[in-house]
Amino acid sequence: MIPDKASYRLANVRLHASLTSGLAAAFDSDGFALADISVADGKISSIASHGKSKLPADAIDLAGRIVLPCFVDCHTHIDKGHIWPRKPNPDGTFMGALNATGADRAARWSAEDVARRMDFSLRSAYAHGTKAVRTHLDSVPPQEEISWPVFETMRERWRGRIDLQAACLLGIEGVRDKKWFEKLAKRVAAAKGVLGVVTYMAPDLEELLDQVFAQAIKHGLDLDFHADETDDVAAISLKKIAEASLWNGFEGNILVGHCCSLARQPDLEVLDTLDKVAKAGLAIVSLPMCNLYLQDRRNNETTPRWRGVTLLHEMKARGIKAAVASDNTRDPFHAYGDLDMLEVYRMATRILHFDHPVGDWPRAVAATPAEVMRLDGAGVLVAGGSADFIVFKGRSWTELLSRPESDRIVVRDGRAIERQLPDYAELDELMVG
């Protein structure tokens, strides 16, 4: 369907207003308009409203199929990915996940093991149409000395296919060792990474946050937090992060993931937190599949009673940047997933009600995370930009989100890629012993 040549035109495609720039057209109630896309030498040379000009005889009529920009996945853990067969979560709980992952990391996470699983994950993401990935890297000693060099090698290997970023990951208590934490911050800065920690209601949380912000400012780093991944209404570290950002005068980008407890808190507490988050300019990413899997899991005789996601609609209403992402893939924190951002958006639509109206929620898997990750030109379709997009069979949201779209066409630099998903059997030898 996509010709293997330098220049061509795709006619009669359906583009979404929130992910398309410069298209003067009448958009329908779901945000779509029919358009023609011209591609030349790996770039989008023009985007025009369909039917406004005569098409060349060799134009390819896509009959109203949806075309979206390649995805941006801003919260993943590809260092953990695919360890489930050798270290499953014994009970599906958060503590079960934490303990199982820690044991596997200590016993098995050599450079070769991490590299092979990372590469497997990136091949999956690439085949599904993802252009950029931010991964968290477990950075508790001695793992930081293993995983960061692997990441740097992997980033170079995948350059031009996936823009790969990394954020260090450790519990906030690790910041108490000031000398070691500054050494880690220097290591992250040298790798052009992002400074990240997991926050929870430690008695000295405010002091520890000040140290995190101080190191980020000193080394010119953006920040990425895991926060309040619990149903405990007393977990208010999201608010503490916003307050710390304000009183430290932080000017970098801050992304905060999970924020599950916010959905359980009293309205006045929620409003106070959201006002501070908006004022501080924080961006939020919800991880609908992983949090649905872990949160409110008690035992096999109890049905979960809440979804585990945070208050994205209320955030968006205040101008807070909101995204969704894959999170964990086939590890103790989430037994499923394949770094397919269409699956993430489909699940988010159902769990978080990204519909009636759809509005600009498609930005949550493309343009918004691209902005947070400082990826100029990613997540949108624009004349002069790279011809990186996905052609689907679906012609509407209900068609697109009702099937896996496993036959989607992924176009990078104007040419359709070979969409070969890696075989799980490739990892079998890593799962024994």
Secondary structure by P-SEA (a helix, b strand, c coil): cccccccccccbbbbbccccccccccccccccccbbbbbccccccccccccccccccccccccbbbbbcbbbbccccccccccccccccccccaaaaaaaaaaaaaccccaaaaaaaaaaaaaaaaaacccbbbbbcccccccccccaaaaaaaaaaaccccbbbbbbbbccccccaaaaaaaaaaaaaaacbbbbbbbccccaaaaaaaaaaaaaaaabbbbbbbccccccccccaaaaaaaaaaaaccccbbbbccccccccccaaaaaaaaaaaaaabbbbbbbaaaaaacccccccccccccccccaaaaaaaaccccccccccccccccccccccaaaaaaaaaaacccccccccccccccaaaaaaaccccccccccccccbbbbbccccaaaaaacccccbbbbcccccccccccccccccccccc
